[in-house]
């Protein structure tokens, strides 16, 4: 059993609550720009005083509507300025925000609103309102998110002192949010996250390993991941704590132009975001007849990054790196606004080669690890000590232990208070000594860096008794530009196999470069395409032992997506659903 901990950097008093920072900064630095939001197509500044005043105005409306301390208020919306405003207003009156993914089905919404006993909800779009009205017709109040700025009825009858009195009653032990896990298996469980969980973690992130990102020169971040997910939510809290400039992009189609216009200094994303950026740059280079140059630039970036981790690059490599910085890397950074130098990645494994590429291209990606139950981060890499391929060291105040069976255990004030209305599930993951059992399997190296090696419940055991972790193989397959998703199979089977789906845009581009129209035969029937995917399988197999290698694969004719019901909103595979729906494809792999 191995254990590693990092001392607390910033203690947080038990009386502190999340809105305190908004109100305190407005008193100290009223004119400081803390957010920017799109108004008539342009980025408008929001000062600390303006944010405070908007939070107070909305809090008055919540009090007038009868929202009491501890009441649950749901929010169904894309990532936008009003999301953050609603969050802090709900917290200011002592209520509990229940985020709901805006892509959730009626049944999922019904379960979350019923289980949490939400008494009110904010919704963004007509479709969201229709879903919520059908799922929870008994809600006392249903508002559109625009009301966060336009005002709720009765707000004028509530005084500033009424809001101040409600805020003074809020303390660290109070629930701040109930976040429902995205549900790779079964019904989502509501994680009870307190003000102290978020505040303690946020302040130790800002003053801890990632301090340069939050307190450097004019720090600014553009959020586009769903704020319903704890990862984006924690970054939101950290940005507010740091006083960095926060902006939002509701529509993923607008991320590229918004990056150029806003010019963030750092981003956060899940691995698929970085894979898409890389694959898009590669395809653009190939289409422009510069595929060979891009390939050499990638190799150079990776080699340079690896060399920097082991004493520094030799002269020849430094010269090649400088050349490709002008030809390739600089253009990639310009496409992100020109100021971006760092990013934080979570929610899955990035892949070592991809991490080295971005680092070599001048955008260092810091991988971290955590779960909803740990208020997002447990570990993270850090500027000046980024060990690519790991998920970093524990955050200040966090202890990581590797159990005798390889399971990762976590302990600290960041750990949640248990599942809402589900003591049985809570007892399964929280032991009597306060250790949270993550269900993930990993290793701690001599320096305290954590490496994730698999998911305890997802370990496949072949008929020959070989344990196989599907995650690393799936990550390696997804590194190929054509591959959208990969699901490794083989539990109880004679060998390891894989189901592969293709990225529609990448497939059309691939076919067009070969003189096709993009509407050729089904992918599963295209021998040239199978040969291309075989190369991806061969590269993935090179990373594991012979017994773990993929012997056969099937290309599915349709992608597996969130809309198809096979991925969670955070793009995790619902493995049991995939195996159920594609059982015939799996059986064909094994000749029966």
C-alpha positions as CSV (number, residue, x, y, z in Angstrom):
1,X,0.0,0.0,0.0
2,X,1.5,3.3,-1.1
3,X,0.4,6.8,0.0
4,X,1.3,10.4,-0.8
5,X,-0.1,13.7,0.6
6,X,0.6,17.4,0.2
7,X,0.2,19.8,3.1
8,X,-2.6,22.4,3.0
9,X,-1.6,25.8,1.6
10,X,-4.8,27.8,2.3
11,X,-7.1,27.1,5.2
12,X,-10.7,28.2,4.9
13,X,-12.7,29.1,8.0
14,X,-15.9,27.2,8.7
15,X,-17.9,30.4,8.5
16,X,-16.8,31.1,4.9
17,X,-19.2,30.6,1.9
18,X,-18.8,30.8,-1.9
19,X,-20.5,34.2,-2.4
20,X,-18.2,35.9,0.1
21,X,-15.5,36.3,-2.5
22,X,-17.9,38.2,-4.9
23,X,-19.0,40.6,-2.2
24,X,-15.5,41.1,-0.7
25,X,-13.9,41.8,-4.0
26,X,-16.6,44.3,-4.9
27,X,-15.8,46.2,-1.8
28,X,-12.0,46.1,-2.3
29,X,-11.8,46.4,-6.1
30,X,-15.2,47.6,-7.5
31,X,-13.8,48.5,-10.9
32,X,-11.9,45.3,-11.5
33,X,-13.0,43.5,-14.6
34,X,-13.9,39.9,-13.5
35,X,-16.0,38.7,-16.5
36,X,-16.8,39.4,-20.1
37,X,-20.1,38.5,-21.7
38,X,-21.4,38.8,-25.3
39,X,-23.7,41.8,-25.8
40,X,-24.8,42.4,-29.4
41,X,-21.9,40.3,-30.7
42,X,-19.2,42.1,-28.8
43,X,-17.4,41.2,-25.5
44,X,-18.6,43.6,-22.8
45,X,-16.7,44.0,-19.5
46,X,-18.4,43.1,-16.2
47,X,-16.7,44.7,-13.1
48,X,-16.7,43.2,-9.6
49,X,-19.2,45.8,-8.5
50,X,-21.5,45.0,-11.4
51,X,-21.4,41.3,-10.7
52,X,-22.1,41.8,-7.1
53,X,-25.1,44.1,-7.9
54,X,-26.5,41.6,-10.4
55,X,-26.1,38.7,-7.8
56,X,-28.0,40.8,-5.2
57,X,-30.8,41.7,-7.7
58,X,-31.4,38.1,-8.6
59,X,-31.1,37.0,-4.9
60,X,-33.9,39.5,-4.1
61,X,-36.1,37.8,-6.7
62,X,-35.4,34.4,-5.3
63,X,-36.3,35.6,-1.8
64,X,-39.5,37.2,-3.1
65,X,-40.4,33.9,-4.7
66,X,-40.2,32.1,-1.4
67,X,-36.9,30.2,-2.0
68,X,-35.7,29.2,1.5
69,X,-32.4,28.2,3.0
70,X,-31.7,24.6,1.8
71,X,-34.2,24.6,-1.0
72,X,-33.1,23.0,-4.3
73,X,-33.2,25.1,-7.4
74,X,-32.5,23.3,-10.8
75,X,-30.8,24.9,-13.7
76,X,-31.0,23.5,-17.3
77,X,-28.8,25.6,-19.6
78,X,-25.8,25.7,-21.8
79,X,-22.6,27.4,-20.5
80,X,-23.3,31.1,-20.5
81,X,-22.9,34.2,-18.3
82,X,-26.2,33.8,-16.6
83,X,-25.2,30.3,-15.4
84,X,-22.5,31.8,-13.2
85,X,-24.8,34.6,-12.0
86,X,-27.6,32.1,-11.1
87,X,-25.1,29.9,-9.2
88,X,-23.9,32.7,-7.0
89,X,-27.3,34.2,-6.4
90,X,-28.7,30.8,-5.4
91,X,-25.8,30.4,-3.0
92,X,-26.3,33.9,-1.6
93,X,-29.7,33.0,-0.3
94,X,-28.5,29.7,1.1
95,X,-30.3,27.5,-1.5
96,X,-28.8,24.6,-3.3
97,X,-28.3,24.5,-7.1
98,X,-29.0,21.3,-9.0
99,X,-27.4,21.4,-12.4
100,X,-29.0,19.4,-15.2
101,X,-27.3,18.7,-18.6
102,X,-29.2,20.6,-21.3
103,X,-29.1,17.4,-23.4
104,X,-30.8,15.3,-20.8
105,X,-33.9,13.3,-21.7
106,X,-37.3,13.9,-20.1
107,X,-36.9,10.7,-18.0
108,X,-33.5,11.9,-16.8
109,X,-34.8,15.3,-15.9
110,X,-37.8,13.7,-14.2
111,X,-35.5,11.6,-12.0
112,X,-33.2,14.4,-11.0
113,X,-35.9,16.9,-10.2
114,X,-38.0,14.4,-8.3
115,X,-35.1,12.8,-6.4
116,X,-33.7,16.2,-5.4
117,X,-37.1,17.6,-4.6
118,X,-36.4,20.8,-6.6
119,X,-38.9,23.5,-5.8
120,X,-37.9,25.8,-8.7
121,X,-35.9,25.7,-12.0
122,X,-34.3,28.0,-14.5
123,X,-34.3,26.9,-18.1
124,X,-32.6,28.4,-21.2
125,X,-34.4,27.3,-24.3
126,X,-38.0,26.5,-25.3
127,X,-37.1,22.8,-25.6
128,X,-35.7,22.9,-22.0
129,X,-38.9,24.5,-20.7
130,X,-41.1,21.9,-22.5
131,X,-39.0,19.1,-21.0
132,X,-39.1,20.4,-17.5
133,X,-42.9,21.1,-17.6
134,X,-43.5,17.5,-18.7
135,X,-41.0,16.0,-16.3
136,X,-42.0,18.1,-13.2
137,X,-45.4,19.7,-13.6
138,X,-45.5,20.5,-9.9
139,X,-42.6,22.9,-9.7
140,X,-43.5,26.1,-7.8
141,X,-41.6,28.3,-10.1
142,X,-40.1,28.0,-13.6
143,X,-38.0,30.9,-15.0
144,X,-36.0,31.5,-18.1
145,X,-32.3,32.2,-17.6
146,X,-32.8,35.7,-19.1
147,X,-34.6,36.6,-15.8
148,X,-31.2,36.4,-14.1
149,X,-30.5,39.8,-15.7
150,X,-34.1,41.0,-16.5
151,X,-35.3,40.5,-12.9
152,X,-37.7,38.2,-11.1
153,X,-41.1,39.4,-9.9
154,X,-41.2,41.0,-6.5
155,X,-37.5,41.7,-6.3
156,X,-38.1,45.4,-5.7
157,X,-39.9,44.6,-2.4
158,X,-36.7,43.0,-1.0
159,X,-34.0,45.1,0.6
160,X,-30.2,44.7,0.3
161,X,-30.2,44.0,4.1
162,X,-32.6,41.1,3.5
163,X,-30.0,39.5,1.1
164,X,-27.1,40.3,3.5
165,X,-29.0,38.6,6.3
166,X,-29.6,35.5,4.3
167,X,-26.0,35.4,3.1
168,X,-24.7,35.7,6.7
169,X,-26.6,32.5,7.6
170,X,-24.6,30.5,5.0
171,X,-21.6,28.6,6.2
172,X,-19.1,26.1,4.8
173,X,-21.0,23.0,6.0
174,X,-24.1,24.0,4.0
175,X,-24.9,22.2,0.8
176,X,-23.9,24.3,-2.2
177,X,-25.0,21.9,-5.0
178,X,-26.3,18.4,-5.7
179,X,-24.5,17.2,-8.8
180,X,-25.8,14.1,-10.4
181,X,-23.2,11.8,-11.9
182,X,-23.6,11.3,-15.6
183,X,-24.6,7.7,-15.2
184,X,-22.4,5.3,-17.2
185,X,-24.4,2.6,-15.4
186,X,-27.9,2.8,-13.8
187,X,-29.6,6.0,-12.6
188,X,-27.5,9.0,-11.8
189,X,-26.6,9.5,-8.1
190,X,-26.7,13.0,-6.6
191,X,-23.4,14.0,-5.0
192,X,-23.8,16.3,-2.0
193,X,-21.2,19.0,-2.4
194,X,-20.8,21.7,0.3
195,X,-19.6,25.3,0.2
196,X,-16.5,24.1,2.0
197,X,-15.8,21.4,-0.5
198,X,-15.8,23.9,-3.4
199,X,-14.2,26.9,-1.6
200,X,-11.5,24.9,0.1
201,X,-10.6,23.2,-3.2
202,X,-10.8,26.4,-5.3
203,X,-8.6,28.4,-3.0
204,X,-6.0,25.7,-2.8
205,X,-6.0,25.3,-6.6
206,X,-5.5,29.0,-7.1
207,X,-2.7,29.3,-4.5
208,X,-1.3,25.9,-5.2
209,X,0.2,24.1,-8.2
210,X,-1.8,26.0,-10.9
211,X,-1.2,29.5,-9.4
212,X,0.6,30.8,-12.5
213,X,-2.4,30.1,-14.6
214,X,-4.8,32.0,-12.4
215,X,-2.6,34.9,-11.2
216,X,-0.2,35.5,-14.1
217,X,-0.3,38.5,-16.4
218,X,-4.0,39.3,-17.2
219,X,-5.3,35.8,-16.7
220,X,-8.4,35.0,-18.6
221,X,-10.3,31.8,-19.5
222,X,-13.1,30.9,-21.9
223,X,-15.5,28.2,-20.6
224,X,-17.3,26.1,-23.1
225,X,-17.6,22.7,-21.3
226,X,-20.9,22.1,-19.6
227,X,-21.1,23.8,-16.2
228,X,-23.4,21.0,-15.2
229,X,-20.2,19.0,-14.9
230,X,-18.1,19.4,-11.7
231,X,-14.9,20.0,-13.7
232,X,-16.0,23.2,-15.3
233,X,-17.9,24.2,-12.2
234,X,-14.7,24.0,-10.1
235,X,-12.7,26.0,-12.6
236,X,-15.5,28.6,-12.5
237,X,-15.1,28.8,-8.7
238,X,-11.3,29.0,-9.0
239,X,-11.5,31.8,-11.5
240,X,-13.9,33.8,-9.3
241,X,-11.6,33.2,-6.3
242,X,-8.6,34.4,-8.3
243,X,-10.3,37.4,-9.8
244,X,-9.3,36.2,-13.3
245,X,-11.5,37.2,-16.2
246,X,-14.1,34.6,-17.1
247,X,-16.1,34.3,-20.3
248,X,-18.5,31.7,-21.6
249,X,-19.4,30.2,-25.0
250,X,-22.8,28.5,-25.1
251,X,-22.5,27.0,-28.6
252,X,-19.5,24.7,-29.4
253,X,-19.7,25.9,-33.1
254,X,-18.6,29.4,-31.9
255,X,-15.6,28.2,-29.9
256,X,-13.1,28.8,-32.7
257,X,-14.1,32.5,-33.4
258,X,-14.6,33.2,-29.7
259,X,-11.1,32.0,-29.0
260,X,-9.7,34.5,-31.5
261,X,-11.8,37.4,-30.3
262,X,-11.5,36.8,-26.6
263,X,-7.9,35.6,-26.4
264,X,-7.8,33.4,-23.3
265,X,-4.5,32.7,-21.5
266,X,-5.7,29.2,-20.6
267,X,-8.4,26.7,-21.3
268,X,-9.9,23.6,-19.8
269,X,-11.1,20.7,-21.8
270,X,-11.7,17.0,-21.9
271,X,-9.3,14.8,-24.0
272,X,-11.7,14.7,-27.0
273,X,-11.5,18.5,-27.3
274,X,-7.7,18.3,-27.7
275,X,-7.9,15.3,-30.0
276,X,-10.3,17.3,-32.2
277,X,-7.9,20.3,-32.3
278,X,-5.0,18.1,-33.3
279,X,-7.0,16.1,-35.9
280,X,-8.4,19.3,-37.4
281,X,-4.9,20.9,-37.7
282,X,-3.7,17.7,-39.3
283,X,-6.5,17.4,-41.8
284,X,-6.1,21.1,-42.8
285,X,-2.4,20.6,-43.4
286,X,-3.0,17.5,-45.5
287,X,-5.7,19.3,-47.5
288,X,-3.3,22.1,-48.2
289,X,-0.6,19.8,-49.4
290,X,1.5,20.2,-46.3
291,X,0.8,16.9,-44.6
292,X,4.5,15.9,-44.6
293,X,5.5,19.1,-43.0
294,X,2.9,18.8,-40.3
295,X,4.0,15.2,-39.6
296,X,7.6,16.3,-39.2
297,X,6.4,19.2,-37.0
298,X,4.5,16.8,-34.8
299,X,7.5,14.5,-34.4
300,X,9.7,17.5,-33.6
301,X,7.3,18.8,-31.0
302,X,7.1,15.4,-29.3
303,X,10.8,14.9,-29.3
304,X,11.5,18.4,-28.0
305,X,9.0,18.0,-25.2
306,X,10.5,14.6,-24.2
307,X,13.9,16.1,-24.3
308,X,12.8,19.0,-22.1
309,X,11.7,16.5,-19.5
310,X,15.1,14.9,-19.4
311,X,17.6,17.7,-19.3
312,X,16.9,19.8,-22.4
313,X,16.9,19.4,-26.2
314,X,20.2,19.3,-28.1
315,X,21.1,22.1,-30.6
316,X,19.8,20.4,-33.7
317,X,16.4,19.6,-32.2
318,X,16.2,23.2,-30.9
319,X,16.8,24.5,-34.4
320,X,14.2,22.3,-35.9
321,X,11.8,23.2,-33.2
322,X,12.3,26.9,-33.9
323,X,11.7,26.4,-37.6
324,X,8.4,24.6,-37.0
325,X,7.4,27.1,-34.5
326,X,7.3,29.6,-37.4
327,X,5.7,27.2,-39.9
328,X,3.2,25.3,-37.7
329,X,3.1,25.9,-34.0
330,X,2.7,29.7,-34.2
331,X,-0.4,29.3,-36.5
332,X,-1.9,26.8,-34.0
333,X,-1.5,29.3,-31.2
334,X,-2.8,32.2,-33.3
335,X,-6.0,30.1,-33.9
336,X,-6.6,30.2,-30.1
337,X,-6.3,33.9,-29.8
338,X,-2.5,34.3,-29.6
339,X,-2.3,34.4,-25.8
340,X,-3.0,30.8,-25.0
341,X,0.0,29.0,-23.4
342,X,-1.6,26.5,-21.1
343,X,-4.7,24.2,-20.7
344,X,-6.0,21.9,-18.1
345,X,-7.4,18.5,-19.2
346,X,-9.6,16.1,-17.2
347,X,-12.4,13.6,-17.5
348,X,-10.2,11.0,-19.1
349,X,-6.7,10.1,-20.3
350,X,-5.2,12.6,-22.8
351,X,-2.5,10.3,-24.2
352,X,1.2,10.8,-23.7
353,X,2.0,11.6,-27.4
354,X,-0.7,14.2,-27.6
355,X,0.4,15.8,-24.4
356,X,4.0,16.1,-25.7
357,X,2.8,17.5,-29.0
358,X,0.8,20.4,-27.4
359,X,3.7,21.1,-25.0
360,X,6.1,21.2,-27.9
361,X,3.8,23.5,-29.8
362,X,3.7,26.0,-27.0
363,X,0.4,25.1,-25.3
364,X,1.2,23.1,-22.2
365,X,-1.6,20.8,-21.2
366,X,-1.7,19.9,-17.5
367,X,-3.6,16.7,-16.9
368,X,-5.4,16.2,-13.7
369,X,-7.6,13.6,-12.1
370,X,-10.7,13.7,-9.9
371,X,-14.4,12.8,-9.7
372,X,-17.7,14.5,-9.0
373,X,-17.4,12.9,-5.5
374,X,-14.1,14.7,-4.9
375,X,-15.3,18.2,-6.0
376,X,-13.3,17.6,-9.2
377,X,-9.6,17.6,-8.7
378,X,-7.6,15.2,-6.6
379,X,-4.3,15.5,-8.4
380,X,-2.9,17.8,-11.2
381,X,0.3,18.4,-13.0
382,X,1.8,21.8,-12.5
383,X,3.9,24.4,-14.3
384,X,7.6,23.6,-14.0
385,X,6.8,20.0,-12.9
386,X,4.6,18.5,-15.6
387,X,5.2,14.8,-15.9
388,X,3.4,14.1,-19.2
389,X,1.6,10.7,-19.1
390,X,0.6,11.1,-15.4
391,X,-2.2,13.0,-13.8
392,X,0.1,14.8,-11.4
393,X,0.6,15.1,-7.7
394,X,-2.1,15.5,-5.0
395,X,-3.5,19.0,-4.5
396,X,-2.7,20.7,-1.3
397,X,-4.6,19.1,1.5
398,X,-5.2,15.9,-0.4
399,X,-3.9,12.4,0.4
400,X,-3.9,9.7,-2.3
401,X,-3.5,6.1,-1.3
402,X,-3.1,3.0,-3.5
403,X,-5.0,0.0,-2.0
404,X,-3.7,-3.5,-1.9
405,X,-5.8,-4.3,-5.0
406,X,-4.5,-1.2,-6.9
407,X,-7.6,1.0,-6.3
408,X,-7.1,4.7,-5.8
409,X,-8.3,6.1,-2.5
410,X,-8.6,9.8,-1.7
411,X,-9.0,11.7,1.5
412,X,-9.4,15.4,2.4
413,X,-11.8,18.3,2.7
414,X,-12.5,18.1,-1.0
415,X,-14.4,14.8,-0.6
416,X,-18.2,15.0,-0.9
417,X,-20.7,14.4,2.0
418,X,-22.3,11.4,0.4
419,X,-25.0,10.7,-2.1
420,X,-28.4,12.4,-1.8
421,X,-31.1,10.0,-0.5
422,X,-28.8,7.0,-0.9
423,X,-27.0,6.0,2.2
424,X,-26.3,2.5,0.9
425,X,-24.4,3.8,-2.1
426,X,-22.5,6.2,0.2
427,X,-21.4,3.4,2.4
428,X,-20.0,1.5,-0.6
429,X,-17.6,4.3,-1.5
430,X,-16.9,6.1,1.8
431,X,-15.3,4.0,4.6
432,X,-15.2,4.7,8.3
433,X,-11.9,6.4,8.1
434,X,-13.0,9.0,5.6
435,X,-11.3,7.4,2.5
436,X,-13.2,7.7,-0.7
437,X,-12.9,4.6,-2.9
438,X,-12.7,5.9,-6.5
439,X,-13.2,2.7,-8.4
440,X,-10.2,3.6,-10.5
441,X,-6.9,1.7,-10.5
442,X,-3.5,3.4,-10.6
443,X,0.1,3.7,-9.5
444,X,2.0,6.3,-7.5
445,X,5.7,6.8,-8.5
446,X,8.5,7.7,-6.2
447,X,7.9,11.4,-6.7
448,X,4.2,11.2,-5.8
449,X,2.8,11.4,-9.4
450,X,-0.3,9.4,-10.1
451,X,-0.8,7.3,-13.2
452,X,-4.2,5.9,-14.0
453,X,-4.1,2.3,-15.3
454,X,-7.7,1.4,-15.5
455,X,-11.2,1.2,-14.0
456,X,-11.7,-1.4,-11.3
457,X,-15.1,-2.5,-12.5
458,X,-14.1,-2.3,-16.2
459,X,-11.1,-4.7,-16.1
460,X,-11.7,-7.4,-18.6
461,X,-10.7,-10.9,-17.8
462,X,-10.2,-13.1,-20.9
463,X,-10.9,-16.8,-21.0
464,X,-7.2,-17.4,-20.4
465,X,-7.4,-15.4,-17.2
466,X,-5.5,-12.3,-18.5
467,X,-6.6,-9.0,-16.9
468,X,-6.9,-6.3,-19.5
469,X,-7.6,-2.6,-18.9
470,X,-9.7,-1.3,-21.9
471,X,-9.1,2.4,-21.2
472,X,-5.5,2.7,-22.5
473,X,-6.2,0.7,-25.6
474,X,-9.3,2.8,-26.3
475,X,-7.3,6.0,-25.8
476,X,-4.7,4.9,-28.2
477,X,-7.3,4.0,-30.9
478,X,-9.0,7.4,-30.5
479,X,-5.7,9.1,-31.3
480,X,-6.2,8.2,-35.0
481,X,-7.9,11.0,-36.8
482,X,-10.6,8.7,-38.3
483,X,-11.6,7.1,-35.0
484,X,-14.4,8.7,-33.1
485,X,-15.0,6.1,-30.4
486,X,-13.6,2.7,-29.5
487,X,-14.9,0.1,-27.2
488,X,-12.6,-2.8,-26.2
489,X,-14.3,-6.1,-25.5
490,X,-13.2,-9.6,-24.4
491,X,-14.5,-10.3,-20.9
492,X,-14.6,-14.1,-20.7
493,X,-13.6,-14.4,-24.4
494,X,-10.6,-16.2,-26.0
495,X,-9.0,-12.9,-27.1
496,X,-9.4,-9.1,-27.0
497,X,-11.5,-7.4,-29.6
498,X,-12.7,-3.9,-30.4
499,X,-15.7,-2.0,-31.8
500,X,-14.7,1.1,-33.6
501,X,-16.8,4.1,-34.9
502,X,-15.6,6.8,-37.3
503,X,-15.7,10.5,-37.1
504,X,-18.1,11.5,-40.0
505,X,-16.2,14.7,-40.9
506,X,-12.8,13.0,-40.9
507,X,-14.2,10.1,-42.9
508,X,-15.6,12.4,-45.6
509,X,-12.2,14.2,-45.8
510,X,-10.3,10.9,-45.9
511,X,-12.5,9.7,-48.8
512,X,-12.2,13.0,-50.7
513,X,-8.4,12.8,-50.6
514,X,-8.7,9.4,-52.4
515,X,-11.0,10.7,-55.1
516,X,-14.2,9.6,-53.4
517,X,-17.4,11.5,-52.9
518,X,-17.8,10.9,-49.2
519,X,-20.8,8.7,-49.9
520,X,-19.0,5.4,-50.7
521,X,-19.9,2.0,-49.3
522,X,-20.7,1.4,-45.7
523,X,-17.5,1.8,-43.6
524,X,-17.7,-1.8,-42.4
525,X,-17.5,-3.0,-46.1
526,X,-14.7,-0.8,-47.2
527,X,-11.4,-2.8,-47.4
528,X,-9.2,0.3,-47.8
529,X,-10.8,1.8,-44.7
530,X,-10.3,-1.4,-42.7
531,X,-6.6,-1.3,-43.7
532,X,-6.3,2.3,-42.4
533,X,-8.0,1.3,-39.1
534,X,-5.7,-1.7,-38.8
535,X,-2.8,0.7,-38.6
536,X,-4.5,2.4,-35.7
537,X,-5.0,-1.0,-34.0
538,X,-1.3,-2.0,-34.7
539,X,-0.2,1.3,-33.0
540,X,-2.4,0.6,-30.0
541,X,-1.2,-3.0,-29.7
542,X,2.4,-1.8,-29.6
543,X,1.6,-0.2,-26.2
544,X,0.6,-3.5,-24.5
545,X,1.7,-7.1,-24.0
546,X,0.8,-9.7,-26.6
547,X,-1.9,-11.2,-24.4
548,X,-3.6,-7.8,-24.2
549,X,-3.5,-7.0,-27.9
550,X,-6.6,-6.5,-30.0
551,X,-6.9,-9.6,-32.3
552,X,-10.0,-8.5,-34.2
553,X,-12.1,-5.4,-34.7
554,X,-15.4,-4.3,-36.2
555,X,-16.1,-1.0,-37.7
556,X,-19.7,0.1,-36.9
557,X,-21.6,1.8,-39.6
558,X,-22.9,4.6,-37.3
559,X,-21.2,6.6,-34.7
560,X,-21.9,6.2,-31.0
561,X,-22.8,9.5,-29.5
562,X,-24.6,11.2,-26.5
563,X,-27.7,11.5,-28.8
564,X,-27.7,7.8,-29.5
565,X,-27.6,7.1,-25.8
566,X,-24.2,5.5,-25.8
567,X,-22.1,8.3,-24.3
568,X,-22.7,10.5,-21.2
569,X,-22.7,14.3,-21.5
570,X,-19.0,14.2,-20.6
571,X,-18.3,11.8,-23.4
572,X,-17.7,8.7,-21.3
573,X,-18.8,5.4,-22.8
574,X,-21.9,3.7,-21.4
575,X,-20.2,0.3,-21.8
576,X,-23.1,-1.8,-20.8
577,X,-25.5,0.0,-23.2
578,X,-22.9,-0.4,-26.1
579,X,-22.5,-4.1,-25.4
580,X,-26.3,-4.5,-25.3
581,X,-27.0,-2.6,-28.5
582,X,-24.1,-4.0,-30.5
583,X,-24.2,-7.6,-29.1
584,X,-24.5,-9.0,-32.6
585,X,-21.3,-7.2,-33.8
586,X,-19.5,-8.5,-30.7
587,X,-20.6,-12.1,-31.4
588,X,-19.4,-11.8,-35.0
589,X,-15.9,-11.0,-33.7
590,X,-15.9,-14.3,-32.0
591,X,-17.4,-16.3,-34.9
592,X,-20.8,-17.1,-33.4
